[in-house]
Amino acid sequence: MKTITWITPDYFLQVDLPVLLHLKKYFQLKWVVYAQPNSDKAKTAREYAQKHNIDITFFTIKGHRYSPLCYKQYCKQMQILKSLNSDIYYFNIIGFPYLLFAIKRYIPHNKVIMTMHHGKIHKGMQLRHLYKYYLKYLCRQDFHFQYFSESQAKYFSGNKEKCHIIPLALNDFGHSNKIPSPTSITFLSFGHIIETKNIGLLIRAAEEVKKCCKLPFKVRIVGHCRNWEPYQQLIKHPEIFDLSIKSIPDTDIPDLFATTHYLVLPYKSVTQSGPLRIAYGYNTPVIASDLEGFKESIINNVTGLLFKTDDVTSLASLMRNVIENPQTYNIIKSKQKEYINNNISEKVIINKYINMFNNII
């Protein structure tokens, strides 16, 4: 049985939780989590490891991860990992920039898999002007690489034989017995509210729909926002909005998606979307911008509906159409369920990981 040391930072915890418990059946796992000892993320990881009998170790970094002072800490940690002599080291962590140098110094390159959440730099990324050079340098390393989408993998400039593509696994935050309202279509925006997510477009589109559509509908906006006031000023008909401008606990997610007809993703740019994975996990149809990153993972008229990016008229027209044709919801929901079972179900994703690990010598 191959031994795998799997490294997860707290910010990617939800990416790895759906797969680790299944991979444990096929590989000997050592799980390393970067998290503050008393944080909620550390508690989640610790409880998960205990429940599924996974060997877990916590690493922490003192200071900012972009500081050169972190390099010595990373070196000590990579020495610990090297001593494990695992067959594979799976790094689902952004190694920008000093962790990468420590990995190169201590971990055999042929044993390393680096996950690549980005191939193309988008406007919402921190330090994007430096990160693009880091990505080019990273691609030249003699590691194995895993991308989560075809659209991002096409930007990989390294050895194509060492490039693997496995979609993100779907998240499961628990079951809900609730259902959407039978008398009013509900649209949901979920997640941190930042400029690139273009929530203002959704608000303006909803206001346009209100002017010409007499049927009831709701736009539910849930997520933390540093400055909500500019969005609030766009709202002229508060009765059609259900606002929760704050972060919500994971325990609220099942009911939130179970009572939603459509998740709306009006983004200006995207590489991958956490809310999209949650929507698929709860068989919730999606309405999204026709960006390249979405067109790969959202099949128009099958798993969701696409509108012209940053076009308020296009989004408003689509929203009005599904409100006036409520049968569309059940049609898309049924098609989406079939697509997920055949392409991105738990069984499909786990088999891809097993094949990748078994084909790495």
Secondary structure, 3 states (H helix, E strand, C coil): CCEEEEEEEHHHHHHHHHHHHHHCCCCEEEEEEECCCCCHHHHHHHHHHHHCCCEEEEECCCCCCCCCCHHHHHHHHHHHHHHHCCCEEEECCCCCCHHHHHHHHHCCHHHEEEEECCCCCCCCCCCHHHHHHHHHHHHCCCCEEEECCHHHHCCCCCCHHHEEECCCCCCCCCCCCCCCCCCCEEEEEECCCCHHHCHHHHHHHHHHHHHHCCCCEEEEEECCCCCCHHHHCCCCCHHHEEEECCCCCHHHHHHHHHCCCEEEECCCCCCCCHHHHHHHHCCCCEEEECCHHHHHHCCECCCEEEECCCCHHHHHHHHHHHHHCCHHHHHHHHHHHHHHHHHCCHHHHHHHHHHHHHCCC
